[in-house]
Amino acid sequence: MAAGQIGTAGLLSGAKRALLPSCPHVFPPESMADTGYFHLHLVSDATGETLITVARAAAAQYANVAPVEHLYPMVRSKKQLDHVLAEITESPGLVLYTLLEEDLIAALENKCRELNLPCMSVLGPILRLFQSYLGAETIHRVGAQHVLNAEYFQRIEALNFSMMHDDGQSVETLEDADVVLIGVSRTSKTPTSIYLANRGVKTGNVPLVPGVMLAPRVEQLKRPLVVGLYASPERIVQIRENRLLGLKAHRDDDQYIDKVAVAEEVSFSRRLCSRHGWPTIDVTRRSIEETAAAVMRLLTERRRAPAF
């Protein structure tokens, strides 16, 4: 097998390898341990978002090797697939796909079998499970999750709202938000807001700035769920120092990166939230996705709570 030919199915037990019927005898190349990477081909007839999410979740479980991603979205014709097959042949590796056209699936799996590469449908096993439980055939509609329905336009509206209410803007209309995030600088308010908006949650965020009073409208909010984000002073100082270095604006005497001053900022933000009964989330070791999931859980609990 060529030096660049990477596959992980050889690491599987015999029982698990049965999940890869199109390539039952795939073994990882000896060079994987030397290179520290493997080629990961993601073939989709839609945007590829599903593939990316699943593939990265799986790859994250392997600390010693990293995937070199090759994404091929909107593959819906034989000509487009031929280009994909040429790329796979040139850089062999693990192949995952979300295709619905039987002819395209057969061509892709045949090529992978010919190259002795692992190849698997990400949605196939799930669709078969749905079919066995529901007793109904799939509609075989490409990109069905991306149709322009009410949910789609709700996400667009939420994104527009979050952009207009980023970093303390338009506080006079924050009452229309589903969620309002508050916190000191560098607590991931903006990226968390955008992530939530992409889930259809209208989110605004307001920074807590030393020496600047919080707008009274924020403290008087009734409809939105207000959530305080905080992190350890050490983590905030580290992020702020990196930001200043990137901007070439580093100053050793700057209160922005003074640990004592930052600790007071964090303490003030937590006291503020406690005074108003706003829930808080420690983002020190959380990813944006984890923080957003925690906010969504709080929002769900709030919506389920009986109204008085």
N, C-alpha and C positions, 0 to 999 in steps of 0.2 A: 504493500500500500504506500502511496506517495507520502512524502514528509508532511505536506499540508493537509492531508486527508484526515479529518477529525470526525469522530462519532462517539456517542456515549452509550449506545445500546449494549455494547459489549460488557458494560459494567453491570447490567441487569441480570437478575437470576433467571433461570429457565422459565419459571412461571410468568414473571413480568415481561420477559421477551416476547411472550405470545401476543402482547399488545401491539407488536410491530410485525404483522403478517407479511408485509411487502418486502421485508428485509430481515429474515430470520437469522442470518449468520453475520452480524456486523460486530466488529471488534475495534476498540479505540487504537489509534496508531501509537507506536512507541514514542513518537516525538511530542505527544501532548504534554508530558511532564517537563520536557525541555523548553517548549515554546511558551507554556503557560496560557495558551489561548486555543480556541477552536472556532471554526466557521459555523454560523447559525443562520440558515436560510429560512426566511419567513415569507410564504407565498399566500397571497390573499386575493379574492375577487372583489373585496371592498376596501376599506381604509387600512386594514391591518391592525387596528387598535386592540382587538381581542388577542391576536397573536402576540403582540408586543407585551401585553400585560401578563399573559400566561408564561411566555418564554422567560421574561425577566424574573418573574417570581420563582421559577424553577432554577434558573442560572444562579440566583442569589444564594442558593444553598451550597454552592461549591466555591470555597474560598480560594482555592489554589489555581483555578483556571478561569478565564474570562472569555465571554463570547465576542466574536467579531460579527456584528449583525449585518445581514444583507436583507433589506426589506423590499418586497416586490408587491406593491398595492395595485388594485384595479386590474388584475390579470384575468381577462375574460375572453381571450381569443387564442387560437393555436399559435399565431405569430408572436403574441406577447409571451406565451409560455416557452416558445423556442428560445427566446432571449434569456429567460430564467434558467432553462436547462443548460445553456452554454455557460452561464455564470457558475452554476453548481458544479459542472464538469471542471471548470478552471480552478475553483476553490472548494473542493469537496468538504462536506461537513454534515451536521445534523439538519434535517429538513422537516419543518412543521408547516402545515397548510390549513387554510379554511377555504376550500373550493366546493362548489355544488355541482358543476358540470361534470358528468361522468367521464366524458372523453378527456377532459383536462386532467382529471384525477388519475385516470388510467395511464396517460402519457407520463405524468410526473412520477407515479409509482414504478412504472416500468423502467424509467431512466435510473431511478434510485436503486432498483434491484440490480440493474446492469452494472452500476458503479459500486454496489455492495455498501450502500449508505442507509442509515436509519431514516425512515420517512413515516410521518404519522399525521392523521387528521386530528386537530385539536377539538373540533366540535363533533366529530363523528360519534365517539362513544357517548357523549352527552345526549345527542339527538336520538340515538338508539334507546337510551334509557327513557327519555321523554316518550318516545313512540310506544315502548312496551308498557308504560304506565298509563298513557292517555288513550292508547288504542287508536291512534290517528296518524296519518302520514303527514310529513312536513310539507310546507308550501313551496319549498325550494326557491325562495325569493332572495336574490343576492342583496346583501346590505340591508336586510329587513329591519335591523335595529336602528338604522339611520334615516328612516322615513320622516318626511316633514309633517309630523303630527303635532298635537297640542303640547306634548312633553318637550319636543324639540324647540318649539318657539318659546316655551317657558324657560328653557336654558339660555336661549339668546337674550331674552328679557332680563334674566338674572345676571348675565355677563355684563350687559349694558349698565344695569343698576350698580353693580360692583365697581365698574370702571369710573362711574360718575361719583361714587361715594368712597373712593380710595383716599387714604391718608388724611381723613378729617374733612374732606370736601362735602359740600351740600348737606351740612348737618340739619338744615331746616326740613329736609324730607327723609331723614333717617327713620322716622316713625313707620315708614312703609317697608322697612327691611324685615326679613325673617330673622336675621342674626346680625349683631354688631359686635365686632372684636375690638377690644381695647388692650393697650399694653405699651411698654416703653419701646424705644427704637431697637430694631433687630430681634424682634420676637416672632418673625414670620407672619405678620398680620396680612400683608398684601398677597403673598402666594397662597395662603390658606383661604383667603377670600375668593380668589379666582378659582381655586379647586372646588370650593363649595358652590360657587356660581355655576360651574360646569355640571353640577348635580342638580341644578334648578333651584338652588337656595339663594335668595336675594340677600347679599351680604355687604355690609359696610364696615369700615375699620377706622378707628380714631387713635392717633398716637398720644401718649402721655409724655409731654415735654417739660423738663424741669423749668420752673419759673413761669410756666404758662398755665393759666386756669383752664380746667376742662369746661367746655361749653355747657351752660345750664341745660340746653336742650337734650344733651346726652344723658345727664343725670336724671332727667324727667321722662325718659323713654318708658313706654308701657307695653306696646305690642311686641317689639323685637326681643329675642333672647340675647341679652348682653353677656358676653363671655370675656373674662380677663385672661390674657396669655402672659406668662412670665417664664423666665429661665434663671439659672444660677448666674450671679454676677460674673463669675469666671468665664462662663460660656459667652455671655454678652460682650464682655471686654475683648475676648478673642475674636469674635465676629467683627466687632467695630474696628479693631486694630487692622484686621485684614482688609476691611473696606477702605480705611484711610490710606493704607499702603497702596491699594489699587488706584486710589485717587491722587496719590503722591501728596497727601496732606497731613502726614503724621506729625503730631506734636506731643512731646512727653508730658507737658503740663496741662493738656486738654482734659477738662472734666468729663468729656464724652467717653474717655477711656480710663478714667481714674476709678480704681476698684471700689474705694470707699463711697465715692459719689454715685457710682452705678448701683451699689448695694442699697443706697438710700432710695434711688429711683424704684428699684424692685420692691422694696419695703412699702413705699408710698402706694404703688399700684395695688399691692395686695390688701393694704388697709382700706383703700378706696372701694375695692370690690367687696370686701367684708362688710363695709358700712352699708352698701346698697343691696347686699344679699346676692351679688352676681357670682356665679360659679367661676372657678379658675382652672386653668390647665397648665401644668408644667411642661414646657416644650423643650427642655434642656436636651433630652435624648430622644425626642420624637421626630419622625419624618413629617413632612407636610401631610402626607396621606393619613398617618396615624393621628395627627392633630385634628384633621378634618373629620375623621371617623369618630373621635371623641366628641366633637361639637355636634355631629349628627345624632349621636346617642342622647346627648343632653336635649337636643331639639325634639327628638321623638318622645322622650320622657315628658317633656313639657306639654306637648300636644295631647298626650294621653291622660295627663292629669285632669281631674274634674274641675270644671270652671265654677267659681263661687260668685 
